Amino acid sequence: MDFGLFILLNTQVVEAQKLALAQEVTPLIFSSQNVDGFNNDDVYRNFQRLLKSM
């Protein structure tokens, strides 16, 4: 993937998150399990019907 495209896509994702938070909507974002304090259970629960295996 072109690095410029990655920067553009990442910027769009971050701005979408900011807009959601400004409207008091918590976006469901999968976070690395290697970072302390993150829990993806809500994300798994929300998208369970779309996941083939867990």
CHARMM internal coordinates of N, CA and C (Angstrom, degrees):
IC EDIT
DIST 1 N 1 CA 1.4478
DIST 1 CA 1 C 1.5232
ANGL 1 N 1 CA 1 C 108.23
DIST 1 C 2 N 1.2790
ANGL 1 CA 1 C 2 N 115.34
DIHE 1 N 1 CA 1 C 2 N 136.72
DIST 2 N 2 CA 1.4539
ANGL 1 C 2 N 2 CA 121.22
DIHE 1 CA 1 C 2 N 2 CA 177.73
DIST 2 CA 2 C 1.5269
ANGL 2 N 2 CA 2 C 109.88
DIHE 1 C 2 N 2 CA 2 C -63.96
DIST 2 C 3 N 1.3299
ANGL 2 CA 2 C 3 N 116.44
DIHE 2 N 2 CA 2 C 3 N 135.37
DIST 3 N 3 CA 1.4619
ANGL 2 C 3 N 3 CA 120.50
DIHE 2 CA 2 C 3 N 3 CA -176.39
DIST 3 CA 3 C 1.5286
ANGL 3 N 3 CA 3 C 111.74
DIHE 2 C 3 N 3 CA 3 C -61.76
DIST 3 C 4 N 1.3235
ANGL 3 CA 3 C 4 N 116.97
DIHE 3 N 3 CA 3 C 4 N -37.05
DIST 4 N 4 CA 1.4704
ANGL 3 C 4 N 4 CA 120.36
DIHE 3 CA 3 C 4 N 4 CA 178.36
DIST 4 CA 4 C 1.5218
ANGL 4 N 4 CA 4 C 111.34
DIHE 3 C 4 N 4 CA 4 C -62.82
DIST 4 C 5 N 1.3261
ANGL 4 CA 4 C 5 N 116.20
DIHE 4 N 4 CA 4 C 5 N -39.39
DIST 5 N 5 CA 1.4629
ANGL 4 C 5 N 5 CA 120.55
DIHE 4 CA 4 C 5 N 5 CA 177.77
DIST 5 CA 5 C 1.5233
ANGL 5 N 5 CA 5 C 110.84
DIHE 4 C 5 N 5 CA 5 C -65.26
DIST 5 C 6 N 1.3311
ANGL 5 CA 5 C 6 N 116.14
DIHE 5 N 5 CA 5 C 6 N -39.67
DIST 6 N 6 CA 1.4655
ANGL 5 C 6 N 6 CA 120.55
DIHE 5 CA 5 C 6 N 6 CA 177.36
DIST 6 CA 6 C 1.5318
ANGL 6 N 6 CA 6 C 110.59
DIHE 5 C 6 N 6 CA 6 C -60.70
DIST 6 C 7 N 1.3246
ANGL 6 CA 6 C 7 N 116.99
DIHE 6 N 6 CA 6 C 7 N -45.45
DIST 7 N 7 CA 1.4732
ANGL 6 C 7 N 7 CA 121.20
DIHE 6 CA 6 C 7 N 7 CA 179.48
DIST 7 CA 7 C 1.5262
ANGL 7 N 7 CA 7 C 110.01
DIHE 6 C 7 N 7 CA 7 C -61.02
DIST 7 C 8 N 1.3253
ANGL 7 CA 7 C 8 N 116.95
DIHE 7 N 7 CA 7 C 8 N -44.02
DIST 8 N 8 CA 1.4646
ANGL 7 C 8 N 8 CA 121.06
DIHE 7 CA 7 C 8 N 8 CA 179.79
DIST 8 CA 8 C 1.5212
ANGL 8 N 8 CA 8 C 111.21
DIHE 7 C 8 N 8 CA 8 C -62.82
DIST 8 C 9 N 1.3202
ANGL 8 CA 8 C 9 N 117.08
DIHE 8 N 8 CA 8 C 9 N -46.36
DIST 9 N 9 CA 1.4643
ANGL 8 C 9 N 9 CA 121.29
DIHE 8 CA 8 C 9 N 9 CA 179.76
DIST 9 CA 9 C 1.5255
ANGL 9 N 9 CA 9 C 111.06
DIHE 8 C 9 N 9 CA 9 C -63.82
DIST 9 C 10 N 1.3230
ANGL 9 CA 9 C 10 N 116.79
DIHE 9 N 9 CA 9 C 10 N -43.99
DIST 10 N 10 CA 1.4605
ANGL 9 C 10 N 10 CA 120.59
DIHE 9 CA 9 C 10 N 10 CA 179.35
DIST 10 CA 10 C 1.5325
ANGL 10 N 10 CA 10 C 110.83
DIHE 9 C 10 N 10 CA 10 C -62.01
DIST 10 C 11 N 1.3231
ANGL 10 CA 10 C 11 N 116.78
DIHE 10 N 10 CA 10 C 11 N -40.87
DIST 11 N 11 CA 1.4633
ANGL 10 C 11 N 11 CA 120.81
DIHE 10 CA 10 C 11 N 11 CA 178.49
DIST 11 CA 11 C 1.5223
ANGL 11 N 11 CA 11 C 110.64
DIHE 10 C 11 N 11 CA 11 C -62.31
DIST 11 C 12 N 1.3208
ANGL 11 CA 11 C 12 N 117.36
DIHE 11 N 11 CA 11 C 12 N -41.78
DIST 12 N 12 CA 1.4627
ANGL 11 C 12 N 12 CA 121.08
DIHE 11 CA 11 C 12 N 12 CA 178.95
DIST 12 CA 12 C 1.5305
ANGL 12 N 12 CA 12 C 111.52
DIHE 11 C 12 N 12 CA 12 C -62.74
DIST 12 C 13 N 1.3173
ANGL 12 CA 12 C 13 N 116.61
DIHE 12 N 12 CA 12 C 13 N -41.88
DIST 13 N 13 CA 1.4622
ANGL 12 C 13 N 13 CA 121.15
DIHE 12 CA 12 C 13 N 13 CA 179.76
DIST 13 CA 13 C 1.5301
ANGL 13 N 13 CA 13 C 110.24
DIHE 12 C 13 N 13 CA 13 C -64.36
DIST 13 C 14 N 1.3144
ANGL 13 CA 13 C 14 N 116.79
DIHE 13 N 13 CA 13 C 14 N -44.90
DIST 14 N 14 CA 1.4708
ANGL 13 C 14 N 14 CA 120.90
DIHE 13 CA 13 C 14 N 14 CA -179.75
DIST 14 CA 14 C 1.5270
ANGL 14 N 14 CA 14 C 110.40
DIHE 13 C 14 N 14 CA 14 C -63.42
DIST 14 C 15 N 1.3286
ANGL 14 CA 14 C 15 N 117.44
DIHE 14 N 14 CA 14 C 15 N -43.37
DIST 15 N 15 CA 1.4659
ANGL 14 C 15 N 15 CA 120.13
DIHE 14 CA 14 C 15 N 15 CA -179.99
DIST 15 CA 15 C 1.5295
ANGL 15 N 15 CA 15 C 111.17
DIHE 14 C 15 N 15 CA 15 C -65.95
DIST 15 C 16 N 1.3314
ANGL 15 CA 15 C 16 N 117.47
DIHE 15 N 15 CA 15 C 16 N -36.81
DIST 16 N 16 CA 1.4720
ANGL 15 C 16 N 16 CA 120.49
DIHE 15 CA 15 C 16 N 16 CA 177.05
DIST 16 CA 16 C 1.5244
ANGL 16 N 16 CA 16 C 110.45
DIHE 15 C 16 N 16 CA 16 C -64.25
DIST 16 C 17 N 1.3285
ANGL 16 CA 16 C 17 N 116.63
DIHE 16 N 16 CA 16 C 17 N -39.24
DIST 17 N 17 CA 1.4647
ANGL 16 C 17 N 17 CA 120.75
DIHE 16 CA 16 C 17 N 17 CA 177.06
DIST 17 CA 17 C 1.5258
ANGL 17 N 17 CA 17 C 110.46
DIHE 16 C 17 N 17 CA 17 C -63.29
DIST 17 C 18 N 1.3168
ANGL 17 CA 17 C 18 N 117.11
DIHE 17 N 17 CA 17 C 18 N -42.98
DIST 18 N 18 CA 1.4729
ANGL 17 C 18 N 18 CA 120.92
DIHE 17 CA 17 C 18 N 18 CA 178.91
DIST 18 CA 18 C 1.5241
ANGL 18 N 18 CA 18 C 111.03
DIHE 17 C 18 N 18 CA 18 C -61.55
DIST 18 C 19 N 1.3406
ANGL 18 CA 18 C 19 N 116.73
DIHE 18 N 18 CA 18 C 19 N -43.43
DIST 19 N 19 CA 1.4670
ANGL 18 C 19 N 19 CA 120.38
DIHE 18 CA 18 C 19 N 19 CA 179.24
DIST 19 CA 19 C 1.5228
ANGL 19 N 19 CA 19 C 111.16
DIHE 18 C 19 N 19 CA 19 C -63.13
DIST 19 C 20 N 1.3176
ANGL 19 CA 19 C 20 N 116.93
DIHE 19 N 19 CA 19 C 20 N -42.50
DIST 20 N 20 CA 1.4635
ANGL 19 C 20 N 20 CA 120.70
DIHE 19 CA 19 C 20 N 20 CA 179.11
DIST 20 CA 20 C 1.5224
ANGL 20 N 20 CA 20 C 110.33
DIHE 19 C 20 N 20 CA 20 C -62.60
DIST 20 C 21 N 1.3240
ANGL 20 CA 20 C 21 N 116.83
DIHE 20 N 20 CA 20 C 21 N -46.15
DIST 21 N 21 CA 1.4666
ANGL 20 C 21 N 21 CA 120.34
DIHE 20 CA 20 C 21 N 21 CA 179.87
DIST 21 CA 21 C 1.5230
ANGL 21 N 21 CA 21 C 111.81
DIHE 20 C 21 N 21 CA 21 C -64.37
DIST 21 C 22 N 1.3221
ANGL 21 CA 21 C 22 N 117.95
DIHE 21 N 21 CA 21 C 22 N -35.27
DIST 22 N 22 CA 1.4630
ANGL 21 C 22 N 22 CA 121.61
DIHE 21 CA 21 C 22 N 22 CA 177.86
DIST 22 CA 22 C 1.5258
ANGL 22 N 22 CA 22 C 111.25
DIHE 21 C 22 N 22 CA 22 C -64.29
DIST 22 C 23 N 1.3365
ANGL 22 CA 22 C 23 N 116.33
DIHE 22 N 22 CA 22 C 23 N -27.77
DIST 23 N 23 CA 1.4627
ANGL 22 C 23 N 23 CA 121.58
DIHE 22 CA 22 C 23 N 23 CA 178.01
DIST 23 CA 23 C 1.5233
ANGL 23 N 23 CA 23 C 111.53
DIHE 22 C 23 N 23 CA 23 C -94.63
DIST 23 C 24 N 1.3238
ANGL 23 CA 23 C 24 N 115.63
DIHE 23 N 23 CA 23 C 24 N 14.08
DIST 24 N 24 CA 1.4642
ANGL 23 C 24 N 24 CA 123.51
DIHE 23 CA 23 C 24 N 24 CA 179.17
DIST 24 CA 24 C 1.5265
ANGL 24 N 24 CA 24 C 112.50
DIHE 23 C 24 N 24 CA 24 C 59.84
DIST 24 C 25 N 1.3257
ANGL 24 CA 24 C 25 N 116.35
DIHE 24 N 24 CA 24 C 25 N 35.08
DIST 25 N 25 CA 1.4611
ANGL 24 C 25 N 25 CA 123.52
DIHE 24 CA 24 C 25 N 25 CA 174.83
DIST 25 CA 25 C 1.5199
ANGL 25 N 25 CA 25 C 106.61
DIHE 24 C 25 N 25 CA 25 C -110.05
DIST 25 C 26 N 1.3198
ANGL 25 CA 25 C 26 N 116.72
DIHE 25 N 25 CA 25 C 26 N 128.01
DIST 26 N 26 CA 1.4634
ANGL 25 C 26 N 26 CA 120.13
DIHE 25 CA 25 C 26 N 26 CA 179.07
DIST 26 CA 26 C 1.5256
ANGL 26 N 26 CA 26 C 108.83
DIHE 25 C 26 N 26 CA 26 C -90.22
DIST 26 C 27 N 1.3316
ANGL 26 CA 26 C 27 N 117.13
DIHE 26 N 26 CA 26 C 27 N 112.11
DIST 27 N 27 CA 1.4636
ANGL 26 C 27 N 27 CA 118.86
DIHE 26 CA 26 C 27 N 27 CA -179.97
DIST 27 CA 27 C 1.5271
ANGL 27 N 27 CA 27 C 110.94
DIHE 26 C 27 N 27 CA 27 C -70.98
DIST 27 C 28 N 1.3308
ANGL 27 CA 27 C 28 N 116.43
DIHE 27 N 27 CA 27 C 28 N 142.22
DIST 28 N 28 CA 1.4567
ANGL 27 C 28 N 28 CA 121.23
DIHE 27 CA 27 C 28 N 28 CA 177.60
DIST 28 CA 28 C 1.5204
ANGL 28 N 28 CA 28 C 108.60
DIHE 27 C 28 N 28 CA 28 C -85.28
DIST 28 C 29 N 1.3154
ANGL 28 CA 28 C 29 N 116.07
DIHE 28 N 28 CA 28 C 29 N 107.45
DIST 29 N 29 CA 1.4564
ANGL 28 C 29 N 29 CA 121.98
DIHE 28 CA 28 C 29 N 29 CA -176.60
DIST 29 CA 29 C 1.5152
ANGL 29 N 29 CA 29 C 108.61
DIHE 28 C 29 N 29 CA 29 C -123.72
DIST 29 C 30 N 1.3294
ANGL 29 CA 29 C 30 N 116.22
DIHE 29 N 29 CA 29 C 30 N 124.31
DIST 30 N 30 CA 1.4525
ANGL 29 C 30 N 30 CA 121.18
DIHE 29 CA 29 C 30 N 30 CA 178.13
DIST 30 CA 30 C 1.5168
ANGL 30 N 30 CA 30 C 108.66
DIHE 29 C 30 N 30 CA 30 C -72.15
DIST 30 C 31 N 1.3257
ANGL 30 CA 30 C 31 N 116.56
DIHE 30 N 30 CA 30 C 31 N 128.94
DIST 31 N 31 CA 1.4640
ANGL 30 C 31 N 31 CA 122.07
DIHE 30 CA 30 C 31 N 31 CA -179.34
DIST 31 CA 31 C 1.5190
ANGL 31 N 31 CA 31 C 109.78
DIHE 30 C 31 N 31 CA 31 C -116.24
DIST 31 C 32 N 1.2998
ANGL 31 CA 31 C 32 N 116.15
DIHE 31 N 31 CA 31 C 32 N 153.19
DIST 32 N 32 CA 1.4545
ANGL 31 C 32 N 32 CA 121.29
DIHE 31 CA 31 C 32 N 32 CA 179.50
DIST 32 CA 32 C 1.5222
ANGL 32 N 32 CA 32 C 110.47
DIHE 31 C 32 N 32 CA 32 C -61.73
DIST 32 C 33 N 1.3219
ANGL 32 CA 32 C 33 N 116.13
DIHE 32 N 32 CA 32 C 33 N 136.34
DIST 33 N 33 CA 1.4614
ANGL 32 C 33 N 33 CA 120.92
DIHE 32 CA 32 C 33 N 33 CA 177.16
DIST 33 CA 33 C 1.5269
ANGL 33 N 33 CA 33 C 110.65
DIHE 32 C 33 N 33 CA 33 C -75.90
DIST 33 C 34 N 1.3277
ANGL 33 CA 33 C 34 N 117.56
DIHE 33 N 33 CA 33 C 34 N -7.66
DIST 34 N 34 CA 1.4591
ANGL 33 C 34 N 34 CA 121.67
DIHE 33 CA 33 C 34 N 34 CA 179.48
DIST 34 CA 34 C 1.5243
ANGL 34 N 34 CA 34 C 112.50
DIHE 33 C 34 N 34 CA 34 C -81.14
DIST 34 C 35 N 1.3229
ANGL 34 CA 34 C 35 N 117.07
DIHE 34 N 34 CA 34 C 35 N -5.47
DIST 35 N 35 CA 1.4537
ANGL 34 C 35 N 35 CA 121.97
DIHE 34 CA 34 C 35 N 35 CA -179.20
DIST 35 CA 35 C 1.5212
ANGL 35 N 35 CA 35 C 108.57
DIHE 34 C 35 N 35 CA 35 C -105.23
DIST 35 C 36 N 1.3092
ANGL 35 CA 35 C 36 N 116.62
DIHE 35 N 35 CA 35 C 36 N 125.22
DIST 36 N 36 CA 1.4641
ANGL 35 C 36 N 36 CA 120.75
DIHE 35 CA 35 C 36 N 36 CA 179.72
DIST 36 CA 36 C 1.5156
ANGL 36 N 36 CA 36 C 111.04
DIHE 35 C 36 N 36 CA 36 C -63.11
DIST 36 C 37 N 1.3135
ANGL 36 CA 36 C 37 N 116.22
DIHE 36 N 36 CA 36 C 37 N 141.77
DIST 37 N 37 CA 1.4520
ANGL 36 C 37 N 37 CA 121.87
DIHE 36 CA 36 C 37 N 37 CA 174.70
DIST 37 CA 37 C 1.5164
ANGL 37 N 37 CA 37 C 114.82
DIHE 36 C 37 N 37 CA 37 C 94.80
DIST 37 C 38 N 1.3211
ANGL 37 CA 37 C 38 N 118.59
DIHE 37 N 37 CA 37 C 38 N -5.46
DIST 38 N 38 CA 1.4576
ANGL 37 C 38 N 38 CA 120.29
DIHE 37 CA 37 C 38 N 38 CA 179.17
DIST 38 CA 38 C 1.5165
ANGL 38 N 38 CA 38 C 109.79
DIHE 37 C 38 N 38 CA 38 C -100.39
DIST 38 C 39 N 1.3186
ANGL 38 CA 38 C 39 N 115.83
DIHE 38 N 38 CA 38 C 39 N 139.00
DIST 39 N 39 CA 1.4521
ANGL 38 C 39 N 39 CA 122.46
DIHE 38 CA 38 C 39 N 39 CA 179.54
DIST 39 CA 39 C 1.5224
ANGL 39 N 39 CA 39 C 107.25
DIHE 38 C 39 N 39 CA 39 C -133.40
DIST 39 C 40 N 1.3102
ANGL 39 CA 39 C 40 N 117.04
DIHE 39 N 39 CA 39 C 40 N 121.00
DIST 40 N 40 CA 1.4582
ANGL 39 C 40 N 40 CA 121.63
DIHE 39 CA 39 C 40 N 40 CA -177.26
DIST 40 CA 40 C 1.5248
ANGL 40 N 40 CA 40 C 113.46
DIHE 39 C 40 N 40 CA 40 C -97.62
DIST 40 C 41 N 1.3162
ANGL 40 CA 40 C 41 N 118.42
DIHE 40 N 40 CA 40 C 41 N 11.87
DIST 41 N 41 CA 1.4648
ANGL 40 C 41 N 41 CA 120.84
DIHE 40 CA 40 C 41 N 41 CA -176.75
DIST 41 CA 41 C 1.5253
ANGL 41 N 41 CA 41 C 112.06
DIHE 40 C 41 N 41 CA 41 C -58.67
DIST 41 C 42 N 1.3264
ANGL 41 CA 41 C 42 N 118.19
DIHE 41 N 41 CA 41 C 42 N -41.11
DIST 42 N 42 CA 1.4688
ANGL 41 C 42 N 42 CA 120.87
DIHE 41 CA 41 C 42 N 42 CA 178.97
DIST 42 CA 42 C 1.5228
ANGL 42 N 42 CA 42 C 111.23
DIHE 41 C 42 N 42 CA 42 C -64.13
DIST 42 C 43 N 1.3189
ANGL 42 CA 42 C 43 N 116.04
DIHE 42 N 42 CA 42 C 43 N -38.83
DIST 43 N 43 CA 1.4631
ANGL 42 C 43 N 43 CA 120.36
DIHE 42 CA 42 C 43 N 43 CA 178.99
DIST 43 CA 43 C 1.5260
ANGL 43 N 43 CA 43 C 109.72
DIHE 42 C 43 N 43 CA 43 C -65.60
DIST 43 C 44 N 1.3307
ANGL 43 CA 43 C 44 N 117.00
DIHE 43 N 43 CA 43 C 44 N -47.25
DIST 44 N 44 CA 1.4592
ANGL 43 C 44 N 44 CA 120.79
DIHE 43 CA 43 C 44 N 44 CA 177.70
DIST 44 CA 44 C 1.5256
ANGL 44 N 44 CA 44 C 111.40
DIHE 43 C 44 N 44 CA 44 C -58.02
DIST 44 C 45 N 1.3433
ANGL 44 CA 44 C 45 N 116.55
DIHE 44 N 44 CA 44 C 45 N -45.80
DIST 45 N 45 CA 1.4597
ANGL 44 C 45 N 45 CA 121.03
DIHE 44 CA 44 C 45 N 45 CA -178.42
DIST 45 CA 45 C 1.5356
ANGL 45 N 45 CA 45 C 110.93
DIHE 44 C 45 N 45 CA 45 C -61.56
DIST 45 C 46 N 1.3187
ANGL 45 CA 45 C 46 N 116.53
DIHE 45 N 45 CA 45 C 46 N -42.07
DIST 46 N 46 CA 1.4589
ANGL 45 C 46 N 46 CA 120.71
DIHE 45 CA 45 C 46 N 46 CA -177.28
DIST 46 CA 46 C 1.5287
ANGL 46 N 46 CA 46 C 112.13
DIHE 45 C 46 N 46 CA 46 C -67.66
DIST 46 C 47 N 1.3232
ANGL 46 CA 46 C 47 N 116.93
DIHE 46 N 46 CA 46 C 47 N -38.52
DIST 47 N 47 CA 1.4612
ANGL 46 C 47 N 47 CA 120.92
DIHE 46 CA 46 C 47 N 47 CA -175.28
DIST 47 CA 47 C 1.5276
ANGL 47 N 47 CA 47 C 113.57
DIHE 46 C 47 N 47 CA 47 C -104.59
DIST 47 C 48 N 1.3238
ANGL 47 CA 47 C 48 N 117.57
DIHE 47 N 47 CA 47 C 48 N 13.18
DIST 48 N 48 CA 1.4625
ANGL 47 C 48 N 48 CA 122.07
DIHE 47 CA 47 C 48 N 48 CA -175.38
DIST 48 CA 48 C 1.5258
ANGL 48 N 48 CA 48 C 112.55
DIHE 47 C 48 N 48 CA 48 C -55.10
DIST 48 C 49 N 1.3017
ANGL 48 CA 48 C 49 N 117.52
DIHE 48 N 48 CA 48 C 49 N -40.30
DIST 49 N 49 CA 1.4667
ANGL 48 C 49 N 49 CA 120.40
DIHE 48 CA 48 C 49 N 49 CA -177.55
DIST 49 CA 49 C 1.5244
ANGL 49 N 49 CA 49 C 111.80
DIHE 48 C 49 N 49 CA 49 C -68.26
DIST 49 C 50 N 1.3253
ANGL 49 CA 49 C 50 N 117.94
DIHE 49 N 49 CA 49 C 50 N -18.20
DIST 50 N 50 CA 1.4582
ANGL 49 C 50 N 50 CA 121.67
DIHE 49 CA 49 C 50 N 50 CA -179.35
DIST 50 CA 50 C 1.5259
ANGL 50 N 50 CA 50 C 112.99
DIHE 49 C 50 N 50 CA 50 C -95.46
DIST 50 C 51 N 1.3362
ANGL 50 CA 50 C 51 N 116.59
DIHE 50 N 50 CA 50 C 51 N -14.41
DIST 51 N 51 CA 1.4603
ANGL 50 C 51 N 51 CA 121.00
DIHE 50 CA 50 C 51 N 51 CA -177.38
DIST 51 CA 51 C 1.5214
ANGL 51 N 51 CA 51 C 110.06
DIHE 50 C 51 N 51 CA 51 C -90.22
DIST 51 C 52 N 1.3147
ANGL 51 CA 51 C 52 N 116.77
DIHE 51 N 51 CA 51 C 52 N 134.62
DIST 52 N 52 CA 1.4720
ANGL 51 C 52 N 52 CA 120.79
DIHE 51 CA 51 C 52 N 52 CA -178.78
DIST 52 CA 52 C 1.5152
ANGL 52 N 52 CA 52 C 111.86
DIHE 51 C 52 N 52 CA 52 C -77.49
DIST 52 C 53 N 1.3211
ANGL 52 CA 52 C 53 N 117.99
DIHE 52 N 52 CA 52 C 53 N -33.43
DIST 53 N 53 CA 1.4609
ANGL 52 C 53 N 53 CA 121.17
DIHE 52 CA 52 C 53 N 53 CA 178.30
DIST 53 CA 53 C 1.5199
ANGL 53 N 53 CA 53 C 109.57
DIHE 52 C 53 N 53 CA 53 C -150.20
DIST 53 C 54 N 1.3217
ANGL 53 CA 53 C 54 N 113.91
DIHE 53 N 53 CA 53 C 54 N 151.84
DIST 54 N 54 CA 1.4597
ANGL 53 C 54 N 54 CA 119.13
DIHE 53 CA 53 C 54 N 54 CA 179.39
DIST 54 CA 54 C 1.5089
ANGL 54 N 54 CA 54 C 108.86
DIHE 53 C 54 N 54 CA 54 C -138.17
END
COOR INIT
IC SEED 1 N 1 CA 1 C
IC BUILD
